[in-house]
Amino acid sequence: MVWLQRIHRQTGTALTLLVLFSVLVSGTAVAATRAFAQASQIAASTQQYADVATALEPASPARAVRQAYDLLLDNFVTPPPPSELLAAAAGAVARRVAEDLPGEWPLPDLPPDASRDAAWAAFDSWLGRVSDLASATVDRQTIQDAALRGLANAVDEHHTRYLSPKQYEDHQAWRRDDVRYGGIGARLRGPAAVVLEVFAGSPAERAGLRIGDQILEVDHASTDTVPTEAVISRIRGPLGSTVDLLVSRRGVDAPFHVAIERAEIKLAFVRWEPIERGDGHRFGYIQIRGFPEPAIDDKVGQALSDFDRVGIDGLILDFRGNSGGRIDVGLKVASRFLQDGVVYQQLDRGGRLRAVRTIGGFWSKPVPITVLVDGGTASMGEIVASALQESGTARVVGTRTSGNVAGARLFPLSNGGALQITVLQITSGRGSVLNDIGVVPDEPVEMQDDLLLNGVDVQLEAGLRYLTSAVRVIPSAWIPRGLARPEAA
């Protein structure tokens, strides 16, 4: 992706922040009528591309491909050359067809300076011939999916990607904060398949699974050298079915089997609780897994209200594994902890630069804050962590974040899938590049599996140590309501 790399070098900016939402609110509150009007405009724009594709034969694999091609040319943050997009799509199709029909599949002639329509005409003719020749072995949907993935991969940007109809359906559930699956309700850390979290009220909790337990086998199949995602996939399954786990636990002489009946697990994106320390300090803990929809900010507000009632001396914001989400939701959450300032900067396709500031709702409690991050902290999670770090509001603890930052918009396709396209470059509030770089913690702390096996989360402990050291005098605002503060003698 030479043209994109060249612009990256010239501008010194990132290709930045995942924005999983229908309407980009540009970092400010807007009236509902305006938001509805913007949504209508986007719907009309999407329909325009669908209308162009409709001119093709309904059964043609080129139909959704043409739609995606036009969407990329008109919306990707750095306009890509038509011939490079279609060359990548053709290469992906040829490789996929060759898997079932080995041999050399010639590619279309796509001159580098070809216009949009000329390049499409050459590609469309080629794709039709390949589809006809391969039709007895490779179905048209498979060819279409290969072309769509090739188009998305052509721009070589983290958040520009093709979602199949099933992936799009799952994504819509994620945006509704309605992630459900059949499983046991535990979070694992790889590569040793160690339990990092047990969800409250889950089958795993009822079965006695603990943080630090290591899963050695799933249904009598070893997890050794098996990727964490594959272990999780084995543990999940149909509701009401049973999974047998072989568990190793520190302090127990030999591994033991645990049979757990799978149930429907609904992932909670926000979880909070007070943490009582032996020295008498009480700290608030809020885990935020993502920013998929507005209720996330409401729940953060509820957590802070709960902490107001009980009184806390400091706050932990756990963004580990936070995959990002809507930019407007993340901005609201950031504004709770930043009284005033620039949260991020955005650069659009037309070269317009805008500094996006906080929007109010500040939580004015004078307590130290720690933000926990890791390699799974991405996108909007990185933006919020960076804003709190740059402002001096919070100390960031953990490992470097993923550097997977881009401003994207999701467009439905005629085949039931969708194309997510990067439409903005976004940097930190001070203009620092985050994409492909990430947020560097103030206090680097690697997770240690040997300590986790003993139930010790070293990153959380490091964050709590900082809060303890930062607490000097408990302000009067933090005396629980209804109690009088003793006067000094």
C-alpha positions as CSV (number, residue, x, y, z in Angstrom):
1,M,0.0,0.0,0.0
2,V,2.7,2.5,-1.2
3,W,0.4,5.5,-1.5
4,L,-0.8,5.2,2.0
5,Q,2.6,4.7,3.5
6,R,3.9,7.7,1.6
7,I,1.2,10.0,3.0
8,H,1.8,8.5,6.5
9,R,5.4,9.6,6.3
10,Q,4.6,13.0,4.9
11,T,2.0,14.0,7.4
12,G,3.5,12.2,10.5
13,T,0.0,11.2,11.5
14,A,-1.6,7.9,12.2
15,L,-4.3,6.1,10.3
16,T,-6.3,6.0,13.5
17,L,-9.3,5.0,16.0
18,L,-12.1,2.5,15.5
19,V,-15.5,4.2,15.4
20,L,-18.2,1.6,15.5
21,F,-21.3,3.7,14.9
22,S,-23.7,4.8,12.2
23,V,-23.2,8.5,12.5
24,L,-20.0,10.2,13.4
25,V,-20.9,12.9,15.9
26,S,-17.6,14.7,15.5
27,G,-17.0,14.8,19.2
28,T,-19.9,17.1,20.2
29,A,-23.4,16.7,21.4
30,V,-26.0,17.2,18.7
31,A,-29.7,17.5,18.7
32,A,-31.6,14.3,18.1
33,T,-33.1,15.8,14.9
34,R,-29.6,16.5,13.5
35,A,-28.4,13.0,14.4
36,F,-31.5,11.6,12.6
37,A,-30.8,13.7,9.6
38,Q,-27.2,12.5,9.4
39,A,-28.4,8.9,9.8
40,S,-30.8,9.4,6.9
41,Q,-28.0,10.9,4.7
42,I,-25.8,7.9,5.4
43,A,-28.7,5.5,4.7
44,A,-29.3,7.3,1.4
45,S,-25.6,7.2,0.5
46,T,-25.5,3.4,1.2
47,Q,-28.5,2.9,-1.0
48,Q,-26.8,4.8,-3.8
49,Y,-24.0,2.2,-3.9
50,A,-26.6,-0.5,-3.7
51,D,-28.4,1.0,-6.7
52,V,-25.2,1.0,-8.8
53,A,-24.6,-2.7,-7.9
54,T,-28.2,-3.6,-8.7
55,A,-27.5,-3.0,-12.4
56,L,-25.5,-6.2,-12.3
57,E,-27.0,-9.7,-12.5
58,P,-28.5,-10.7,-9.1
59,A,-26.5,-14.0,-9.2
60,S,-23.3,-12.3,-10.2
61,P,-20.5,-12.4,-7.6
62,A,-19.6,-8.9,-8.8
63,R,-22.7,-7.3,-7.3
64,A,-21.5,-6.8,-3.8
65,V,-17.9,-6.4,-5.0
66,R,-18.9,-3.4,-7.1
67,Q,-20.7,-1.9,-4.2
68,A,-17.6,-2.4,-1.9
69,Y,-15.3,-1.1,-4.6
70,D,-17.2,2.2,-4.9
71,L,-17.5,2.6,-1.2
72,L,-13.8,2.3,-0.7
73,L,-13.0,4.8,-3.5
74,D,-15.4,7.3,-2.1
75,N,-14.9,6.9,1.6
76,F,-11.5,5.5,2.5
77,V,-9.5,8.2,4.3
78,T,-6.7,8.2,1.7
79,P,-8.2,7.7,-1.8
80,P,-6.7,4.5,-3.2
81,P,-6.0,3.9,-6.9
82,P,-8.8,1.8,-8.5
83,S,-6.3,-0.6,-10.2
84,E,-4.6,-1.4,-6.9
85,L,-7.9,-2.2,-5.2
86,L,-9.0,-4.5,-8.0
87,A,-5.6,-6.1,-8.5
88,A,-5.7,-7.2,-4.8
89,A,-9.3,-8.5,-5.2
90,A,-8.3,-10.5,-8.3
91,G,-5.3,-11.9,-6.6
92,A,-7.4,-13.1,-3.6
93,V,-9.9,-14.7,-6.0
94,A,-7.2,-16.5,-8.0
95,R,-5.6,-17.9,-4.8
96,R,-8.9,-19.1,-3.5
97,V,-9.9,-20.8,-6.7
98,A,-6.5,-22.4,-7.0
99,E,-7.1,-24.1,-3.6
100,D,-9.8,-26.3,-5.2
101,L,-8.6,-26.1,-8.8
102,P,-4.8,-26.1,-8.7
103,G,-3.0,-24.3,-11.6
104,E,-2.1,-20.9,-12.9
105,W,-5.0,-18.5,-13.0
106,P,-4.0,-15.4,-15.1
107,L,-4.9,-12.1,-13.6
108,P,-6.7,-9.2,-15.4
109,D,-4.8,-6.5,-17.2
110,L,-5.2,-3.4,-14.9
111,P,-3.1,-0.4,-16.0
112,P,-1.9,1.6,-13.0
113,D,-3.5,4.8,-14.4
114,A,-6.8,3.2,-15.3
115,S,-9.9,5.2,-14.4
116,R,-12.5,3.8,-12.0
117,D,-14.8,2.6,-14.7
118,A,-12.1,1.3,-17.0
119,A,-10.5,-0.7,-14.2
120,W,-13.8,-2.1,-13.2
121,A,-14.7,-3.1,-16.8
122,A,-11.5,-5.2,-17.0
123,F,-11.9,-6.7,-13.6
124,D,-15.6,-7.5,-14.1
125,S,-15.0,-9.3,-17.4
126,W,-12.2,-11.3,-15.8
127,L,-14.3,-12.2,-12.7
128,G,-17.1,-13.4,-14.9
129,R,-14.8,-15.7,-16.8
130,V,-13.2,-17.1,-13.7
131,S,-16.6,-17.7,-12.1
132,D,-17.9,-19.6,-15.1
133,L,-14.8,-21.7,-15.4
134,A,-14.8,-22.6,-11.6
135,S,-18.5,-22.8,-11.1
136,A,-18.6,-26.6,-11.0
137,T,-16.2,-26.6,-8.0
138,V,-16.2,-23.2,-6.4
139,D,-19.5,-21.6,-5.7
140,R,-20.1,-17.9,-6.5
141,Q,-20.5,-16.9,-2.9
142,T,-17.0,-18.2,-2.1
143,I,-15.6,-16.2,-5.0
144,Q,-17.5,-13.1,-3.9
145,D,-16.2,-13.4,-0.4
146,A,-12.6,-13.8,-1.6
147,A,-12.9,-10.7,-3.8
148,L,-14.5,-8.6,-0.9
149,R,-11.7,-9.6,1.5
150,G,-9.1,-8.8,-1.1
151,L,-10.6,-5.4,-1.6
152,A,-10.6,-4.6,2.1
153,N,-7.0,-6.0,2.6
154,A,-5.8,-3.9,-0.3
155,V,-5.6,-0.7,1.7
156,D,-3.6,-2.5,4.5
157,E,-5.3,-0.7,7.4
158,H,-6.3,-2.4,10.6
159,H,-10.0,-1.4,10.7
160,T,-10.9,-1.6,7.0
161,R,-12.3,-5.1,6.7
162,Y,-15.0,-7.2,5.2
163,L,-17.6,-8.7,7.5
164,S,-19.4,-11.8,6.3
165,P,-23.2,-11.9,6.9
166,K,-22.6,-14.0,10.1
167,Q,-19.8,-11.7,11.3
168,Y,-22.0,-8.6,10.6
169,E,-24.8,-10.2,12.6
170,D,-22.5,-10.9,15.5
171,H,-21.1,-7.3,15.3
172,Q,-24.6,-5.9,15.5
173,A,-25.2,-7.9,18.7
174,W,-22.0,-6.5,20.0
175,R,-23.1,-2.9,19.3
176,R,-26.4,-3.6,21.1
177,D,-24.4,-4.8,24.2
178,D,-26.0,-8.1,23.6
179,V,-23.1,-10.6,23.4
180,R,-24.4,-14.0,24.4
181,Y,-22.9,-17.5,24.0
182,G,-23.1,-20.9,25.4
183,G,-20.2,-21.4,27.8
184,I,-19.1,-21.4,31.5
185,G,-18.4,-17.8,32.2
186,A,-14.6,-17.5,32.7
187,R,-11.9,-15.4,31.0
188,L,-8.6,-17.2,30.2
189,R,-5.2,-15.9,29.6
190,G,-2.8,-17.5,27.1
191,P,-0.7,-19.3,26.4
192,A,-1.1,-21.4,29.5
193,A,-4.9,-21.3,29.6
194,V,-5.0,-19.8,33.1
195,V,-8.2,-18.4,34.5
196,L,-8.0,-14.6,34.8
197,E,-11.6,-13.9,35.7
198,V,-14.6,-15.9,36.9
199,F,-17.9,-14.2,36.1
200,A,-20.3,-13.6,39.0
201,G,-23.2,-16.1,39.1
202,S,-21.7,-18.1,36.2
203,P,-21.5,-21.9,35.9
204,A,-17.8,-21.6,36.4
205,E,-18.3,-19.9,39.8
206,R,-20.9,-22.4,40.9
207,A,-18.5,-25.2,39.9
208,G,-15.8,-23.7,42.1
209,L,-13.4,-22.5,39.4
210,R,-10.9,-19.9,40.7
211,I,-8.6,-17.2,39.4
212,G,-5.3,-18.9,38.8
213,D,-6.6,-22.3,37.9
214,Q,-4.9,-23.7,34.8
215,I,-7.0,-25.7,32.3
216,L,-4.9,-28.7,31.2
217,E,-7.5,-30.5,29.2
218,V,-10.9,-29.8,27.7
219,D,-13.0,-33.0,27.2
220,H,-9.9,-35.1,27.6
221,A,-8.0,-33.2,24.9
222,S,-4.8,-31.5,26.0
223,T,-4.5,-27.6,25.8
224,D,-0.7,-27.8,25.6
225,T,0.5,-25.6,22.7
226,V,-3.1,-24.9,21.7
227,P,-3.9,-21.2,21.1
228,T,-6.1,-19.6,23.7
229,E,-8.8,-18.8,21.1
230,A,-9.0,-22.5,20.3
231,V,-9.2,-23.5,24.0
232,I,-12.1,-21.0,24.4
233,S,-13.8,-22.4,21.4
234,R,-13.6,-26.0,22.8
235,I,-15.1,-24.8,26.2
236,R,-18.0,-23.1,24.5
237,G,-20.8,-25.2,23.2
238,P,-24.6,-25.8,23.1
239,L,-26.6,-24.7,26.1
240,G,-27.3,-27.5,28.6
241,S,-24.3,-29.6,27.4
242,T,-21.5,-30.5,29.7
243,V,-17.8,-29.8,29.3
244,D,-15.2,-31.7,31.3
245,L,-12.1,-29.7,32.4
246,L,-8.9,-31.0,33.9
247,V,-7.7,-28.3,36.3
248,S,-4.4,-27.7,37.9
249,R,-4.5,-25.6,41.1
250,R,-1.6,-24.4,43.2
251,G,-1.7,-26.1,46.7
252,V,-3.6,-29.1,45.3
253,D,-1.4,-32.1,44.9
254,A,-2.8,-33.5,41.6
255,P,-4.9,-32.1,38.7
256,F,-8.6,-32.8,39.1
257,H,-11.6,-33.0,36.8
258,V,-14.5,-30.5,36.9
259,A,-17.7,-31.1,34.9
260,I,-19.5,-27.9,34.1
261,E,-22.9,-27.5,32.4
262,R,-22.9,-24.8,29.8
263,A,-25.4,-22.0,30.1
264,E,-26.1,-18.8,28.3
265,I,-23.4,-16.2,29.2
266,K,-24.1,-12.5,28.6
267,L,-20.9,-10.5,28.6
268,A,-21.0,-7.5,30.9
269,F,-19.2,-4.6,29.3
270,V,-19.0,-2.7,32.6
271,R,-18.3,-4.2,36.0
272,W,-17.5,-2.4,39.2
273,E,-16.8,-3.1,42.9
274,P,-15.0,-1.6,45.8
275,I,-11.6,-3.1,46.8
276,E,-10.9,-3.1,50.5
277,R,-7.2,-3.1,51.4
278,G,-5.6,-4.3,54.7
279,D,-4.3,-0.8,55.5
280,G,-7.9,0.5,55.6
281,H,-7.9,2.1,52.2
282,R,-10.9,1.5,49.9
283,F,-10.4,1.8,46.2
284,G,-13.0,1.8,43.4
285,Y,-12.5,-0.7,40.5
286,I,-14.3,-0.3,37.2
287,Q,-13.7,-2.8,34.3
288,I,-14.7,-1.5,30.9
289,R,-14.5,-4.1,28.1
290,G,-15.5,-1.8,25.3
291,F,-17.7,1.2,24.2
292,P,-20.3,-0.4,21.9
293,E,-23.4,1.7,22.9
294,P,-24.5,4.7,25.0
295,A,-25.5,2.6,28.1
296,I,-21.8,2.0,28.7
297,D,-21.4,5.6,29.9
298,D,-24.6,5.4,32.0
299,K,-23.2,2.3,33.8
300,V,-19.9,4.1,34.4
301,G,-21.9,7.0,35.9
302,Q,-23.8,4.5,38.1
303,A,-20.5,3.0,39.3
304,L,-19.2,6.4,40.2
305,S,-22.4,7.2,42.1
306,D,-22.0,4.0,44.0
307,F,-18.5,4.9,45.0
308,D,-19.6,8.4,46.0
309,R,-22.0,6.7,48.5
310,V,-19.4,4.4,50.1
311,G,-16.4,6.7,49.8
312,I,-13.2,5.7,48.1
313,D,-9.6,6.8,48.2
314,G,-8.6,6.1,44.6
315,L,-9.9,4.6,41.4
316,I,-8.8,1.8,39.1
317,L,-10.0,1.9,35.4
318,D,-9.3,-1.5,33.9
319,F,-9.1,-1.3,30.1
320,R,-7.3,-4.6,29.6
321,G,-8.9,-6.4,26.7
322,N,-11.0,-3.3,25.8
323,S,-11.6,-3.7,22.1
324,G,-12.8,-0.1,21.5
325,G,-16.2,0.9,20.1
326,R,-18.1,4.1,19.5
327,I,-16.2,7.3,19.6
328,D,-19.1,9.3,21.0
329,V,-19.4,6.9,23.9
330,G,-15.7,6.8,24.6
331,L,-15.7,10.6,24.5
332,K,-18.4,10.8,27.2
333,V,-16.5,8.4,29.4
334,A,-13.3,10.3,29.0
335,S,-15.1,13.6,29.8
336,R,-16.1,12.2,33.2
337,F,-12.4,12.2,34.2
338,L,-11.2,15.2,32.2
339,Q,-12.6,18.6,33.3
340,D,-11.5,20.3,30.1
341,G,-9.0,19.6,27.3
342,V,-8.5,18.0,24.0
343,V,-9.2,14.2,24.0
344,Y,-8.0,13.5,20.5
345,Q,-7.4,15.1,17.1
346,Q,-9.0,14.0,13.8
347,L,-8.0,14.5,10.2
348,D,-10.6,13.7,7.6
349,R,-10.3,12.7,3.9
350,G,-10.5,16.4,2.9
351,G,-7.5,17.4,5.0
352,R,-9.6,19.1,7.7
353,L,-8.0,18.9,11.1
354,R,-10.1,19.2,14.3
355,A,-9.3,19.0,18.0
356,V,-12.1,17.3,19.8
357,R,-12.5,18.5,23.4
358,T,-14.4,17.2,26.4
359,I,-18.1,17.6,26.5
360,G,-18.9,17.9,30.2
361,G,-20.1,15.6,32.9
362,F,-16.9,15.8,34.9
363,W,-16.7,13.7,38.0
364,S,-15.0,16.2,40.4
365,K,-13.6,14.0,43.1
366,P,-10.0,14.6,44.0
367,V,-8.7,11.0,44.0
368,P,-5.7,9.4,42.2
369,I,-6.6,7.2,39.2
370,T,-4.8,4.2,37.7
371,V,-5.6,2.9,34.2
372,L,-4.7,-0.7,33.4
373,V,-3.9,-1.6,29.8
374,D,-2.4,-4.5,27.9
375,G,-1.9,-5.7,24.3
376,G,-5.7,-6.3,24.0
377,T,-6.5,-2.6,24.7
378,A,-7.4,-1.2,21.3
379,S,-8.9,1.6,19.4
380,M,-11.2,3.8,21.6
381,G,-9.7,2.1,24.7
382,E,-6.3,3.4,23.6
383,I,-7.7,6.9,22.9
384,V,-9.2,7.2,26.4
385,A,-6.1,5.8,28.1
386,S,-3.9,8.2,26.2
387,A,-6.1,11.2,27.0
388,L,-6.0,10.4,30.7
389,Q,-2.3,9.9,30.6
390,E,-1.4,13.0,28.6
391,S,-3.5,15.2,30.9
392,G,-1.8,13.8,34.0
393,T,-5.2,12.6,35.3
394,A,-4.1,9.0,35.6
395,R,-1.1,6.7,35.8
396,V,-1.1,4.1,33.1
397,V,0.1,0.6,34.2
398,G,0.5,-2.6,32.3
399,T,1.9,-3.4,28.8
400,R,2.0,-1.4,25.5
401,T,-1.5,-1.3,23.9
402,S,-2.2,-2.8,20.5
403,G,-1.7,0.3,18.4
404,N,-4.8,-0.7,16.4
405,V,-6.4,2.8,16.1
406,A,-8.6,4.0,13.2
407,G,-11.8,6.0,12.6
408,A,-14.1,3.7,10.7
409,R,-17.7,3.6,9.4
410,L,-19.7,0.5,8.8
411,F,-21.6,0.1,5.4
412,P,-24.1,-2.8,4.9
413,L,-23.6,-4.7,1.6
414,S,-26.1,-6.2,-0.7
415,N,-25.1,-9.8,0.2
416,G,-26.0,-9.3,3.9
417,G,-22.4,-8.6,5.0
418,A,-20.8,-5.2,5.6
419,L,-17.7,-3.3,4.8
420,Q,-16.0,-1.4,7.6
421,I,-14.0,1.5,6.2
422,T,-11.5,3.8,7.8
423,V,-12.7,7.4,7.3
424,L,-10.6,9.4,9.8
425,Q,-7.0,9.7,10.9
426,I,-6.9,10.3,14.7
427,T,-4.0,11.1,16.9
428,S,-3.9,11.7,20.7
429,G,-4.9,15.0,22.1
430,R,-1.3,16.3,21.8
431,G,-1.0,14.9,18.3
432,S,1.0,11.7,19.1
433,V,0.6,8.9,16.7
434,L,-1.0,5.8,18.2
435,N,-1.7,3.6,15.2
436,D,0.9,0.9,14.9
437,I,2.5,2.3,18.1
438,G,0.0,2.2,20.9
439,V,0.1,3.7,24.4
440,V,3.3,3.2,26.4
441,P,2.5,2.7,30.1
442,D,4.0,5.0,32.7
443,E,4.7,1.8,34.7
444,P,5.4,-1.2,32.5
445,V,4.2,-4.4,34.2
446,E,4.1,-7.8,32.4
447,M,1.5,-10.2,33.6
448,Q,3.2,-13.2,35.3
449,D,1.5,-16.5,34.9
450,D,3.4,-18.1,37.8
451,L,1.9,-15.4,40.2
452,L,-1.5,-15.6,38.4
453,L,-1.5,-19.3,39.2
454,N,-1.5,-18.2,42.9
455,G,-4.3,-15.8,42.2
456,V,-2.2,-12.7,42.1
457,D,-2.9,-10.1,39.3
458,V,0.4,-8.3,39.3
459,Q,-0.8,-5.5,37.1
460,L,-3.8,-4.8,39.3
461,E,-1.5,-5.0,42.4
462,A,0.9,-2.4,40.8
463,G,-2.0,-0.1,40.2
464,L,-3.2,-0.4,43.7
465,R,0.3,0.2,45.1
466,Y,0.4,3.5,43.1
467,L,-3.0,4.5,44.5
468,T,-1.8,3.8,48.1
469,S,1.3,5.8,47.6
470,A,-0.6,8.7,46.0
471,V,-3.1,9.0,48.9
472,R,-2.0,11.6,51.3
473,V,-5.1,13.0,53.0
474,I,-8.6,11.7,52.5
475,P,-10.6,14.7,51.4
476,S,-13.8,15.6,53.3
477,A,-15.8,14.9,50.1
478,W,-15.0,11.3,50.6
479,I,-16.4,10.8,54.0
480,P,-19.5,8.7,53.5
481,R,-22.7,10.7,53.3
482,G,-24.6,11.0,56.6
483,L,-21.4,10.7,58.7
484,A,-19.8,13.7,60.4
485,R,-16.1,14.3,60.0
486,P,-14.4,14.5,63.4
487,E,-13.0,17.9,64.1
488,A,-9.2,18.2,64.7
489,A,-8.3,18.6,68.4
